[in-house]
């Protein structure tokens, strides 16, 4: 049976004549004067008169994947004739493309009803008053038959839409909370329990039992910085509703301007943070059905090392680039490479560590120095007193030599928060970016990759000066 007309454009002579021959063939196996319509809209789900099916096929087109007319009386052994290369397409469809069959299996219990009448005959009743499930099924059927190229392919725009698609396919999942001691699941009749009936531990992950002193950081609440802040602000920490925030400022560079002016754009945020601390906002507790005043505190910032300078005010370049060592940064200027390198890492080892006396594996000298003490808030406030209110815009840059002797370029705007100086840890480094940069340099040097290796002529000259 010639089916090459299925590949033709709608309106072509061959396509029109092919539809007529198909309808004539299908009418021989009609039941009650109706046949299943194989157009791209009905997708063999609606029983219609042959004349209606003919009009649908002319206007909507024939399902390209429906090359074996099993719903219209074609025998499985009947040979088919398609255009060149179609046999491969048919094989591919049989092995990989039976998506509509999968959807039928998925929704066969209530969206459609089929009745096997005999070899080559299937009667299917149209759905009346489609429910939500049936409408989703028809939509999936329609999506399956659309070609996967740019004109049709529409990827979900966000994670939420992607989850909706997965849920419609029946692949959704349910989150079930469990007791931390593995006693039970907070599930079914126990879903609303506030604590485990057996061990009495809270069903919520954040509770006093989750704060441990085993030397392992399971949660930021295990940090000394968190505990120190709680001890200094008891009224805030005793209220379990209050929120602690972290600010991710990685790569923040509005409009492509220099990053040191970040404080200008942080002013509205800092103003809201002050309001959240001093006044708070009215919130509703859905569990206790009570209205309460919610307060919040910014605990720290998270960013890469260059942005550290933007949010802290300490210059992370040059002789004193380390914000923890500050003026005691052990740096050396490489006259051939025209940059600084940073040494003195052995100062943090135990005083009797074997590397302390090792010289050949390092820079040719031993190191018995004591680790420097990181600057405290009081020292920072004193050192930046003359820089208060300086935002360093394009027209008010520090002149060369005007930088504070201790490496400060400004006082961070976060010090205007009433609690910021009480933090032990104010800035965190995003190690993902740092690890990537370090690995790029190591691999580039080991593999001698062009434009990536650090083993160059200037580096060799620097090595000779340290021999």
N, C-alpha and C positions, 0 to 999 in steps of 0.2 A: 504494500500500500504506500503510495507516494505521499510523503509528509514534508517535502521540501518547501511547500508554500508557507509553513509555519515560520520560516526564517525571513520571509519577505516583509516589506513594509506594509502597514495598513493602507488600503486604498489601491495597492497594486492589483493588476488584473489576476495575477497568479494567486494572490492572497484571497481575493474575493471568491474566485472559483474554488479554491481549496476549502473555504468555509462552507460553501454550498455542498461540496462533496462530503464534508465531515457531518454536517447536519443531516444529510440524506442517509449516511451510514448509521448515525446514532439513532435516528428516528425508527429504524428497524427494531431497536431494542428498547424503545420507550415503554414506560409503564404508566398506564392511565393518561397517555397522551403527553407525558412530560419526560424531560431528560435533565441530567445534571449539567449545569452551565460551566464550562471550563475557561471562562474569560478571567482576566487578571483581577476582577472585582469579586466575582462569585466563587472562584477557586474550587469548583466541584462541590460546593456546599449547598447550593440552592437548586431545587427542582423547578424548572420553568418549561413552558411550551417550546417546541423546537424553533418557532419563529422568533421568540424572545431571545433564545440562546444565539440565534443567527445575528440578530441586531447587536447583542452584547459583544460578540466576537468581532464584528465589524468596527464597533466604536471603541471598545476597551482593549482589544487584542487577545490573542490566545496565550495561555500559560506556556512559556518556553520550555519548562521542564516536563510538561505532560506529553511525552512522546510515545508512551505506551497507553493506549486508550482503553484501559481495563474497566473503567466505569461506563463504557459505552459499547461493550460487546466485543472488543478485540480479544482474540485468543492470544495466550502467552506465546504460542509458537508462531504467530503470524509474523512474517518478515516485514521490515520497515525500510523505507528508502529516505535518507536525509541527505543534506548537502555534504560536500567533502569535509572530512574531519569530524562529522557529527557522531560517528561510531565511538570515537574516543571520548567525546563529551558525554554520550550515553553511559559508557562504562564508568566514567568519573562520577556521574550522578548516582549510579546504582551503589557505588562504594562509599561516596562521601557526601552526596547531596540530598539525601532523603530527609531534609529538615522538616518538611511538611508532615511526613510520616511520624517523626518524633513528636511534633506538636499534637498530632492526633492521639498518640499514645499518652501524652501528658494530660490532655483535656478530654479523654474519651468518655469519662464517666458521666458528664452532665452537659457538655457543650454540644455534642452531636450524637446521633443515634443511627447506626447503620444496620441494615438487614441483608444478609447474604441470601440471594434468590436462586443462585445457580451459577454455573461457570460463566464468568463474564458479566453477571448481572448483579448490581447493588442498588438498592433503593434507599434514599436518604430523605428524611423529612426535614423541611426548612424549620428553623427555630422561630417561634413566635414570641414577641415580647422579650427581646434579648436582655439577659441580666448582665451585671458588670463583668462576670467571669467570661461569658460568651463574647462580649464586645472586645475584651482583651485578647481572646483567642483569635478572633477575626483579624484584629490588628497585627498580631504576630504572623498569621498566614500571609497577610498582605506584605509585610516587611520581608519575609523570606524570599518572595519572588522578585524583589527589586535587585537589579545588578549592583555589585559592590564596586562601583567606580565613583569618581568625584561628584558626579551630578546627583547621585543618590545617597552615597555614604554620609551619614550624619552621626559622628561620634558624640557620646554624652558630653555636655559642656562642663560637668563637674562630678564630684564623687557622689553627690546625692542622686543625680539622674542615673548614674551607673548602677547604684544600689536598687533603684526602682526597676530597672530592666531585669536585673538578676532576680528580684523578688517576683516579677511577673512570670518568669520562667520556672517558678517553683523551687528556686535554689536559695531561698532566704534561710536565715538561721535565727535562733532566739538566744539571747544572753541569759544565762541562769547563774545567779550568785551562789556561792558555796561558803560554808563555814570555814574560817581560817584553819581550824583544827580538823577539818575533813569529817565532821560529825554528820552533816546533813546538807541538803540543797534547799535554798530558799525558793521553793517551787510549788506550784499548785496551791494547796490549802495553806502552805507556809510562806507564800510569796510576800506577805505584808508584815512578817515578824520583824521586830527590831533587833532581836538577839537570838542566839542559838538556845533552844530549850535545854540542851545537854550541858554545854560548857559556859553558857551565859555570855559568850563573846558577842560584841556588836556585829550586826550584819553589814555595817558600813566599814569600808577599808580604812578610813582615817579615824583612828581612835587612840587612846592612850597606850593600848597594848602594842600598837604598831611602832611606837617610838622606842627604839632599843639602844642598848649601850654595849653591843658586842663588837664594836670597832668596825662594823660594816655599814656603809650608807645604803640602807634599803629605801629611804625616802629623805628628801631634803630636811625633814624635821629631825633627822639624826645628826645633822651638822651642828658644830659648836656655834656657828654664826646664827642659826635659827634659834637655838636654846638661849643664847646670849640676848637676842632681841626680845624673846618672850619674857626673860627675867627682868629686863629693863622697862617693859611696857605690859605690866600684869593685867591692867584693865582691858587692853586689846586682846591679849592672848587667852584670857579666861572665857571670852565669848566665842563659842564654837562656830557661830555664823560668820564671823569676820573672815575676810579673804586676804591672802598674801599673793602678790603679783610678781611676775618677772617680765622684763622688757627685752624683747628680741630686737636688736638694732643692727643686725648684720647687713652691711652694704647700704645703709641709709645715706642717700646722697641726692637730695631733691634737686631736680632741674639740671643736674650735671654740674652744680657749682662745687666749690671746694668744701670738703667735708667738715672743716673745723667750725663752720657756722651752724652746726646742727642745733645748738642751743636756741637759736632764733625760732626754729620750727617746733621745738619741744615746749615752748612757753604755754600753749593751750593745754597740753597734756599735763604739765606740772601743776597748772592751776586746778585742773580737775582732780589730780591726786591729792592736793592739799584739801580740797573740799571733801573727798572721800575719807580722809583721815580726821579732819576737824569736825565735820558735820555728819557725813555719811549720807546714805540714801534710804528711803523707805522701801522695804521689801516684804514679801509675804512668804511665810513658811507653810507650804502645802501639807506638811505632816501634822503640825500642831494647830494649823488653821489660825495662826497668830501673825500680826503685823509687827515687824521689828525694824530697828535702825541698823543697816548694814554698813560697816566700816571696812576700809581696805588700806593696805600698805604695800609700797613697792620694795621688794626685798633686794633685788639686784638686777643688773643688766646682763645680756648674753650677746656676744658678738665675736668677730675675729680680731686679730691683734691691731691692724690699722685703725679700726673703728674704736678700739680702746682709747686711743688718743682723743678722738672726737667727743666721747661721752665723759671721760675723766678729766681732760685738760692737760694730762701729762704727755709730753712729746715722746713717741715711741720710735724715734729715729735719732741717730747721732750717738754721741759719746755716752749719754745716760739714758739709753732706750728702755731699760728694764724698770717698770713702775714699782716693783717690789724692792729691788736693790737701791733704786733712786740714785743718789749721789755716790753711792758705794759700788755702782756697776763696774765690773772688771772688763774694760773694753780696750781694744787695741786697733789703731788705725793702720790699714793696709795701704802702704804708699803706692804699690803697684796696682792694686785693685780699686783704689780710691773709695774705700768704704770701711766701715767698722766691723770688726768681729768681736764676739763676746766670750770671755773665758771665765775662769773662777768657779766652775760648776762643782768642783770637789769640796767647796766650803760647806756644803750641806751633808757631806758624809760624816760618819762617826769619826771622832778624833783618832781612833786607832785603826781605821780602815786601811787596807793594804795599798789602795790607790793614792793615799796621801803622800807616801814616800816614793811613788813611781814617777820617774821623770821622762824616760825614753818613749813611753806610750802617749805622752801628752805634749807639752810645749818645751820640754827639756828642763823643767824645774819642778820641785816639790811644792806642795801647797798645804800649809798648816793654818790658814786663816779661819777665823770664826765667821759663821754665816751672818750676814747683815740682818737687822731687824726692819721689817716693813714699816713704812710711815703710818702713823696713827692719825685719826681724824683731826685731833688738836694741832698736830704739826702741819697738816695740809691747810687748815684754816689760817694759820699764821703765815705760811709761805705764800698763800694766794691772796692775802689781804689787799695788796695793791692792784690785783687783777679783777676785783669784784665788778660785775656788770659788763665786762668786756666780752663781746661776742665775735670779734674778729671777722667782720664782713669784708667784702672786696675792697672797700675804700678805707678800712681801718686796720690793716694788717700790722703786726708787730714789725718794727724795723730790725734789721740785723743787729744782734747784740743787745736788743731790748728784752729778750726772753729772760724770765726769772732765772737767777743763777742756779736754782735747784731743778730746772727743767720744766717748770710749769708755764703754760701759755695762757691759761685762763683758770677760773674757778668753775667747776661743773655746776650747771644750773640745778642739779639734783640736791645740792647742799641747801637750797632754799626750802626743801621739805623739812619739817621740824624734827624728823626722826632719822634723817639720812646719816648724820654723823655718828649715830649710835650703832650703825652696822659694822660688824667685823669684816664682812665680805661684801663689797659693793659691786664688783665687776667680775664676770665669768667669761672665759674664752671658749669659743665654739671649736672643739678639738677636731671636728670633721674637716674643716678647711685647712687647719694646721697640719693634720696628718697627711692630707692629700698633697700639700705643697712639699712637705718633707719627702714623701715617697717619690714624687715627681723628680726631685733633685737627686735622690739616691739612685733610682733606676736610670735616670738620664745619664748619670756619671758612670755607673757600672756597665751599662750597655753602650756607652759612648755615642749617645744620640745627638745628632747635630741640633744646635740651638737649645739643647737641654742639659748637656754635660757641664759640670763645673770644673772639670779638669782641662783648663786652658793655659795659654802661655803666661798670663798674669798670675794664675794660681801657682804655677811652677816657680816663678820668680819669688813669690812670697814664701814658698816652702824652703827655698835656698837660704833665705834670711834667718830661718829658724833652725837650720841644721847645726 
